[in-house]
Amino acid sequence: MEYLPNIFFALALALGFGFFVMNILRLSRNIKLGKDAHRTDKKQERLKNMIMIALGQSKMVKRPLSGFLHVIVYVGFIIINIEVLEIIIDGLFGTHRVFKDVIGNGFYGFLIGTFEILAALVFVAVVIFWLRRNVSNIKRFLSKEMKGWPKNDGNIILYFEMVLMTLFIVMNASDITFQQAEIGNPISQFIVPLFDNFSSESIHMIERTAWWSHILGILVFLNYLYYSKHLHILLAFPNTYFANLNPKGQFNNLESVTAEVNLMMDPDADPYAISEENTEETEPEKFGASDVTDLNWVQLLNAYTCTECGRCTSSCPANLTGKELSPRKIMMDTRDRLEEVGRNIDANKGSFVDDGKQLLNDYISPEELWACTSCNACVEECPVNIDPLSIILDMRRYLVMEESAAPQELNMMMTNVENNGAPWQYNQQDRLNWVNEE
């Protein structure tokens, strides 16, 4: 019976981390459903981006208030969880505050004191975030894609953080030995008077309850990340590292189309010549994207990394003028469809069975796609370098090149270019007629 708590702790730890690893493997599998993308060049520049943007929060603080609050939560939550290592050792081996004897009261007190101050700051910041999200009526939190689960998810995470910070302070305040040592308790000392009328046994029970609830809450929070927009806590680092480094607005060319153009431009080329390597029947390459498996793996990583903060949508000129497009919704829809495809694969033992649905039309409408002005405002604003525009352009490419479903204005322009060599509706010989006009 003496070792029963340690055994229970080890089982809880194994289950928590085991389920987390299982979710990470599922996440990796889903991302790998995307097409290949070459993102291994310019390693130093990529590393710099990751350090500055993901670790340094450089784009987050462009909006000072929310950026500053996010930095507090980010730094506080990460640093406070250093203590999880001590909790794990204590839980497995039955020790109590094992680091106190290892590093000494002075440094240990400094660490725990810092953790307590950060915990209080995180709690205050999270309360402000909750008020901004639920009371302040900030427009980007009121969009239609933020109804239901996305709204609830954002609040659940905030409640999680409030509870975990509170448990940490209560755990310290109800630790009689720790309080009597008078080290590292700048915040918890104000909670101690609440326990004045409690017996020593009751206070110990409160401390143990807070301790167990704190570590189990962290394990639950860790596994909740996969189902939450807060997956960006983990994915912001690879997402910023593998982000597109080309100049914003630079379009990629399809190799198959480029080959056709080069063939047309070469007067010595034989269009009927068939090389030996092309004699075998192969399925023609699909132009653009109509479903998530047509996108590349970086775009799918983008979808999972989306924080749903809405900075992209709040800066989108199409959205600001009342059009249907919301870059945030594009990313959320891509992630939801990818999750649906993943569940389909799981249900069918590793293979995808056609469900009669796709990202285009079932999730994202052509109206949304054609509302985009390609201005890159969404890409510039994203605090973790997500690129909604690349998905929009790939889906537009599919509409134009596979379904000939471009808007009438574009079809007229492309017809004119094809027939007249210019976007205008008159032939090339008449282009300079305006010179003779008085």
Buried (B, 14 or more C-beta within 10 A) or exposed (E): EEEEEBEEBBEBBEEBEEBBEEBEEBBEEBBEBBBEBEBEEEEEEBEBBBBEBBEEBBBBBEBEEBBEBBBBBBBBBEBBBEBBEBBBBBBEEEEEBBBBEEEEEEBBBBBBBBBBEBBBBBBBBBEBBBEBBBEEEEEBBEBEBBEEEBBEBBEBBBEBBBBBBBBBBBBBBBBBEBBEBEBBBEBBBEBBEEBEEEEEEEBBEBBBBBBBBBBBBBBEBBBBBBEBBBBBBBBBBBBBBBBBEEEEEEEEEEEEEEEEEEEEEEEEEEEEEEEEEEEEEEEEEBBBBBBBBBBBBBBBBBBBBBBBBBBBBBBBBBBEEEBBBBBBBBBBBBBBBBBBBBEBBEEEEEEEEEEEBBBBEBBBBBEBBBBBEEBBBBBBBBBBBBBBBBBBBBBBBBBBBEEEBBEEEBEEBBEBEEEBEEEEEEEEEEEEEEEEEE
